[in-house]
Amino acid sequence: MDQSSIRRGVPCWYLVDELGLDAVNDAFLLEHVAYELINMHFRNTRYYSDLLDLFLDMARKTAFGQCLDTLTGRKLKFEEYTMERYETTVKNKTSITTFYFPVAIAAIISNVDYQMFLDKLEEIAVNLGLLFQVLDDYLDCFGSSAETGKDGTDIQNGKCSWLFVRSKELCSVDQLSELYENYGQQDELKIARVLKIYEALNMSKLVHEFTENTIKSTVKLIEQFENVDLKFLFYQPLERFAKQLNTELSTFLV
């Protein structure tokens, strides 16, 4: 959708065997296979309808988040690039799919009172999704494809990224004018000008501070659970995020 060539360190599916737009049909096939598997293995269980509702809700929210992300970058109406829009996009595109959904499946299949659990899980998932996406946004601009497993294209594609939104909030009038003039352009010189503004605003420090504060607040949420296995599960991604700050997760534990 964003015309990237690499994802997770391998060629994007639409580029394999010159598939092109046929890759969209393959995505539909995969989704329908998932529903067939649910029907095959869980049809006669007490939680079948809840499980099916979860998959449908996840598919809807992910599509909404991806649509919001794509349309925002296509229109390039920079006044609409707000932190509220960014967080809404990340919640639906990243937090729900990557962090909420897998654990919610297990909760529904188990015998726990999962409704109360799912409410707490969503808070943690939103934080984990933001941590993941903010660091991903930073690496898209300042990391290498070897680190990220993809080509950095956020600036030239005019993405509503955390770096751009924070820059809007912090820029001087002249910097903001230059940012608007050069963002969402394919020209290498214009991309370099945007990066120079990010560096001038010390974006590296801002990302570090955001990550540190969000890890601290997420630890407090995780500590509300008594189950040791659940804590271990949630602390695994936090450990990864902490290492990207060149520190240990134990630093944030009380």
LINSUL-V162921 format. One record per residue. N is the residue number from 1. RES is the residue in three letters. PSI is psi as a letter, one per 30 degrees, with the letter a starting at -180 (* if undefined). Layout:
((N,RES,PSI) (N,RES,PSI))
//
This chain:
((1,MET,e) (2,ASP,g) (3,GLN,g) (4,SER,l) (5,SER,f) (6,ILE,k) (7,ARG,k) (8,ARG,h) (9,GLY,g) (10,VAL,l) (11,PRO,k) (12,CYS,k) (13,TRP,e) (14,TYR,f) (15,LEU,f) (16,VAL,k) (17,ASP,h) (18,GLU,h) (19,LEU,e) (20,GLY,b) (21,LEU,f) (22,ASP,f) (23,ALA,f) (24,VAL,e) (25,ASN,e) (26,ASP,e) (27,ALA,e) (28,PHE,e) (29,LEU,e) (30,LEU,e) (31,GLU,e) (32,HIS,e) (33,VAL,e) (34,ALA,e) (35,TYR,e) (36,GLU,e) (37,LEU,e) (38,ILE,e) (39,ASN,e) (40,MET,e) (41,HIS,f) (42,PHE,g) (43,ARG,e) (44,ASN,g) (45,THR,l) (46,ARG,f) (47,TYR,g) (48,TYR,e) (49,SER,e) (50,ASP,e) (51,LEU,e) (52,LEU,e) (53,ASP,e) (54,LEU,e) (55,PHE,e) (56,LEU,e) (57,ASP,e) (58,MET,e) (59,ALA,e) (60,ARG,e) (61,LYS,e) (62,THR,e) (63,ALA,e) (64,PHE,e) (65,GLY,e) (66,GLN,e) (67,CYS,e) (68,LEU,e) (69,ASP,e) (70,THR,e) (71,LEU,e) (72,THR,e) (73,GLY,f) (74,ARG,e) (75,LYS,e) (76,LEU,h) (77,LYS,i) (78,PHE,f) (79,GLU,f) (80,GLU,f) (81,TYR,i) (82,THR,l) (83,MET,e) (84,GLU,e) (85,ARG,e) (86,TYR,e) (87,GLU,e) (88,THR,e) (89,THR,e) (90,VAL,e) (91,LYS,e) (92,ASN,e) (93,LYS,e) (94,THR,e) (95,SER,e) (96,ILE,e) (97,THR,e) (98,THR,e) (99,PHE,e) (100,TYR,e) (101,PHE,e) (102,PRO,e) (103,VAL,e) (104,ALA,e) (105,ILE,e) (106,ALA,e) (107,ALA,e) (108,ILE,e) (109,ILE,e) (110,SER,a) (111,ASN,g) (112,VAL,l) (113,ASP,i) (114,TYR,f) (115,GLN,e) (116,MET,e) (117,PHE,e) (118,LEU,e) (119,ASP,e) (120,LYS,e) (121,LEU,e) (122,GLU,e) (123,GLU,e) (124,ILE,e) (125,ALA,e) (126,VAL,e) (127,ASN,e) (128,LEU,e) (129,GLY,e) (130,LEU,e) (131,LEU,e) (132,PHE,e) (133,GLN,e) (134,VAL,e) (135,LEU,e) (136,ASP,e) (137,ASP,e) (138,TYR,e) (139,LEU,f) (140,ASP,e) (141,CYS,e) (142,PHE,f) (143,GLY,a) (144,SER,l) (145,SER,f) (146,ALA,e) (147,GLU,e) (148,THR,f) (149,GLY,g) (150,LYS,l) (151,ASP,k) (152,GLY,j) (153,THR,g) (154,ASP,e) (155,ILE,e) (156,GLN,f) (157,ASN,g) (158,GLY,h) (159,LYS,k) (160,CYS,i) (161,SER,l) (162,TRP,e) (163,LEU,e) (164,PHE,e) (165,VAL,e) (166,ARG,e) (167,SER,e) (168,LYS,e) (169,GLU,f) (170,LEU,f) (171,CYS,l) (172,SER,l) (173,VAL,e) (174,ASP,e) (175,GLN,e) (176,LEU,e) (177,SER,e) (178,GLU,e) (179,LEU,e) (180,TYR,e) (181,GLU,e) (182,ASN,f) (183,TYR,k) (184,GLY,g) (185,GLN,k) (186,GLN,f) (187,ASP,k) (188,GLU,e) (189,LEU,e) (190,LYS,e) (191,ILE,e) (192,ALA,e) (193,ARG,e) (194,VAL,e) (195,LEU,e) (196,LYS,e) (197,ILE,e) (198,TYR,e) (199,GLU,e) (200,ALA,e) (201,LEU,g) (202,ASN,h) (203,MET,e) (204,SER,e) (205,LYS,e) (206,LEU,e) (207,VAL,e) (208,HIS,e) (209,GLU,e) (210,PHE,e) (211,THR,e) (212,GLU,e) (213,ASN,e) (214,THR,e) (215,ILE,e) (216,LYS,e) (217,SER,e) (218,THR,e) (219,VAL,e) (220,LYS,e) (221,LEU,e) (222,ILE,e) (223,GLU,f) (224,GLN,f) (225,PHE,k) (226,GLU,f) (227,ASN,j) (228,VAL,e) (229,ASP,e) (230,LEU,e) (231,LYS,e) (232,PHE,e) (233,LEU,e) (234,PHE,e) (235,TYR,f) (236,GLN,e) (237,PRO,e) (238,LEU,e) (239,GLU,e) (240,ARG,e) (241,PHE,e) (242,ALA,e) (243,LYS,f) (244,GLN,f) (245,LEU,g) (246,ASN,h) (247,THR,l) (248,GLU,k) (249,LEU,e) (250,SER,f) (251,THR,f) (252,PHE,f) (253,LEU,k) (254,VAL,*))
//
